[in-house]
Amino acid sequence: MASAATAPPPPASLRRIVAASLIGTTIEWYDFFLYGSAAALVFNKLFFPDADPLVGTLLSFLTYAVGFAARPLGALVFGHYGDRLGRKKLLVLSLLMMGGATFAIGLLPTYATVGVAAPVLLTVLRLVQGFALGGEWGGAVLLVSEHGDAKRRGFWASWPQTGAPAGQLLATGVLSLLTALISDASFTAWGWRIPFLLSGVLVMVGLWIRLSVDESPVFKEALARAEARKAEQGGASEKTPLVAVLRHHWRDVLVAIGARMAENISYYVITAFILVYAVTSTGVSKQTALNAVLIASAVHFAVIPAWGALSDRVGRRPVYLLGAAGVGLWMFPFFSLIDTGSFGNLLLAVTVGLVLHGAMYAPQAAFFSEMFATRMRYSGASIGAQFASVAAGAPAPLIATALLVDTGGSTWIALYVIAAAVVTLIAVGVAKETRHRDLSHIEEDSAAGEKSATAHTADARTA
């Protein structure tokens, strides 16, 4: 039976917690995806004007990838303090950092004004964005996972995951509206700044809502147990969360990294690289490509909670494996449909791709949360997720664009995504099912193991 501290909150309270996590992640992903879309559409001209068009796109995607490089550092720092101080405080900080960096990008001078300092400043702000997002994801999904119960954890924890398509929807919608209302020349001259400056308003709204929720009850109970153990052991300090994760959960970290390969790579190929491929290879206009991603993102948003609910019924692994296999099988039809140059086929390609991606992304929050003990859960989930981003999401648009430049076609790009799908199928295939796990019991099992190991070490020293 759940203790009073870990009993599920009332439905109204849980919905408020879900809303706080969802709004925060939506804003953070809006900021992150806005940069990706701008990198594909205008940053090559504004910050790398002397390069060949495709080379300039490669350079702008390189600054895009730099943000991913900072995400593991953000995961380590935010994970450490989130496991020590709580989820809520770190989530507020991540929101402020991401929003501030995005607003500052909207004020940046371009290469024509300050020369090489422009791309340098752009890269620095991108690093801040990546650092903040590295700490955001773990805290947001844990805040929901640790407030709910095991029966519907997959459904409720999938809602913060909808922040990604919601942010994509918002960023693409704003860009699509601007490109429809103003000329290409005006958009390149000043219009691109508007979506970045809007981030300041969105952050204030998200901050107000996020400050209204309480800390996770599971974390509070785990912290109380940790303090009690510390008192029993005469004030001995706990191991840092990173050390504890690597000692007790290193296999789970590897599973999380492998699980994210197909999910991360396929998403950025489908949503970011597609803006380059559709425009340069098939002659589709920027507006048409943006509209396709916009509509598909709305469908993606709708199906994620449904996949999350299904994972509560059949398990996290079956749903995840379905998504990985589906994305791999869809890649060749995906590019074949886009090559026709038809908007309907383009929309179909992107929509089906994102629906299959959702089957991986929806159960991911609950799946990763259920792998780790409470006092190392923020660190474990964040490290597994964000270190995978460096190998998967960061270079995905860059590798896809380079393959397009070298081969002039999509075959090797499709094989690249298929290879990632195989890695994910293996990682999730060897993982254990987690949907029935009690998050508090994981904490107790790890604590017992740590206590046993400490006693064994003490006995050995005595002998």
BELPEVEN-V360047 format. One record per residue. RES is the residue in one letter. PHI is phi in whole degrees, -180 to 180 (999 if undefined). Layout:
((RES,PHI) (RES,PHI))
This chain:
((M,999) (A,-68) (S,-74) (A,-61) (A,-71) (T,-110) (A,-61) (P,-59) (P,-71) (P,-58) (P,-54) (A,-64) (S,-66) (L,-64) (R,-64) (R,-66) (I,-65) (V,-63) (A,-63) (A,-64) (S,-69) (L,-65) (I,-66) (G,-64) (T,-68) (T,-61) (I,-65) (E,-66) (W,-72) (Y,-57) (D,-61) (F,-70) (F,-73) (L,-58) (Y,-63) (G,-62) (S,-67) (A,-66) (A,-62) (A,-76) (L,-101) (V,-133) (F,-64) (N,-62) (K,-83) (L,-84) (F,-116) (F,-136) (P,-72) (D,-86) (A,-91) (D,-57) (P,-50) (L,-72) (V,-67) (G,-61) (T,-65) (L,-60) (L,-66) (S,-68) (F,-69) (L,-66) (T,-66) (Y,-61) (A,-68) (V,-58) (G,-61) (F,-70) (A,-63) (A,-84) (R,-65) (P,-61) (L,-64) (G,-62) (A,-63) (L,-65) (V,-70) (F,-67) (G,-62) (H,-60) (Y,-76) (G,-68) (D,-79) (R,-94) (L,-105) (G,122) (R,-77) (K,-62) (K,-59) (L,-72) (L,-68) (V,-64) (L,-64) (S,-64) (L,-65) (L,-65) (M,-67) (M,-64) (G,-63) (G,-64) (A,-65) (T,-67) (F,-61) (A,-65) (I,-61) (G,-65) (L,-103) (L,-66) (P,-74) (T,-94) (Y,-59) (A,-65) (T,-93) (V,-122) (G,71) (V,-67) (A,-64) (A,-63) (P,-65) (V,-66) (L,-63) (L,-61) (T,-66) (V,-61) (L,-67) (R,-66) (L,-63) (V,-63) (Q,-57) (G,-64) (F,-60) (A,-67) (L,-68) (G,-61) (G,-97) (E,-72) (W,-60) (G,-60) (G,-65) (A,-66) (V,-73) (L,-72) (L,-59) (V,-78) (S,-59) (E,-82) (H,-90) (G,-91) (D,-110) (A,-68) (K,-63) (R,-123) (R,-63) (G,-61) (F,-68) (W,-67) (A,-72) (S,-75) (W,-66) (P,-59) (Q,-66) (T,-70) (G,-61) (A,-66) (P,-67) (A,-66) (G,-66) (Q,-62) (L,-62) (L,-67) (A,-65) (T,-67) (G,-63) (V,-64) (L,-64) (S,-64) (L,-64) (L,-65) (T,-66) (A,-80) (L,-91) (I,-123) (S,-72) (D,-59) (A,-64) (S,-69) (F,-63) (T,-69) (A,-74) (W,-147) (G,-63) (W,-63) (R,-73) (I,-58) (P,-61) (F,-70) (L,-70) (L,-62) (S,-59) (G,-60) (V,-67) (L,-63) (V,-63) (M,-62) (V,-65) (G,-63) (L,-66) (W,-61) (I,-73) (R,-67) (L,-71) (S,-86) (V,-99) (D,-96) (E,-68) (S,-61) (P,-66) (V,-63) (F,-66) (K,-60) (E,-67) (A,-65) (L,-65) (A,-64) (R,-65) (A,-65) (E,-66) (A,-66) (R,-64) (K,-63) (A,-66) (E,-63) (Q,-92) (G,73) (G,86) (A,-65) (S,-79) (E,-73) (K,-67) (T,-63) (P,-55) (L,-63) (V,-63) (A,-64) (V,-63) (L,-68) (R,-83) (H,-102) (H,-132) (W,-65) (R,-66) (D,-66) (V,-62) (L,-64) (V,-63) (A,-62) (I,-62) (G,-64) (A,-64) (R,-84) (M,-60) (A,-68) (E,-61) (N,-72) (I,-63) (S,-63) (Y,-64) (Y,-76) (V,-69) (I,-72) (T,-104) (A,-101) (F,-65) (I,-60) (L,-66) (V,-80) (Y,-64) (A,-64) (V,-76) (T,-84) (S,-98) (T,-117) (G,78) (V,-69) (S,-72) (K,-58) (Q,-62) (T,-65) (A,-64) (L,-64) (N,-64) (A,-64) (V,-65) (L,-62) (I,-66) (A,-63) (S,-65) (A,-65) (V,-65) (H,-57) (F,-59) (A,-72) (V,-86) (I,-60) (P,-61) (A,-67) (W,-63) (G,-62) (A,-65) (L,-64) (S,-67) (D,-72) (R,-92) (V,-111) (G,114) (R,-71) (R,-63) (P,-59) (V,-67) (Y,-63) (L,-64) (L,-61) (G,-65) (A,-64) (A,-65) (G,-64) (V,-62) (G,-61) (L,-71) (W,-84) (M,-62) (F,-68) (P,-60) (F,-56) (F,-73) (S,-64) (L,-65) (I,-65) (D,-63) (T,-71) (G,78) (S,-86) (F,-64) (G,-60) (N,-69) (L,-62) (L,-63) (L,-62) (A,-60) (V,-71) (T,-66) (V,-62) (G,-58) (L,-74) (V,-63) (L,-68) (H,-60) (G,-60) (A,-67) (M,-87) (Y,-74) (A,-64) (P,-78) (Q,-61) (A,-62) (A,-68) (F,-57) (F,-71) (S,-63) (E,-77) (M,-81) (F,-119) (A,-71) (T,-59) (R,-78) (M,-137) (R,-71) (Y,-61) (S,-66) (G,-63) (A,-65) (S,-69) (I,-63) (G,-59) (A,-71) (Q,-83) (F,-66) (A,-66) (S,-63) (V,-66) (A,-84) (A,-109) (G,-66) (A,-59) (P,-88) (A,-58) (P,-64) (L,-66) (I,-65) (A,-62) (T,-67) (A,-63) (L,-65) (L,-66) (V,-64) (D,-75) (T,-106) (G,73) (G,-143) (S,-107) (T,-58) (W,-71) (I,-67) (A,-63) (L,-64) (Y,-61) (V,-69) (I,-62) (A,-61) (A,-64) (A,-63) (V,-63) (V,-60) (T,-66) (L,-60) (I,-68) (A,-63) (V,-72) (G,-63) (V,-91) (A,-77) (K,-90) (E,-69) (T,-124) (R,-65) (H,-97) (R,-74) (D,-92) (L,-63) (S,-72) (H,-67) (I,-60) (E,-62) (E,-67) (D,-63) (S,-68) (A,-64) (A,-65) (G,-64) (E,-65) (K,-65) (S,-63) (A,-65) (T,-65) (A,-64) (H,-64) (T,-65) (A,-65) (D,-63) (A,-63) (R,-65) (T,-63) (A,-62))
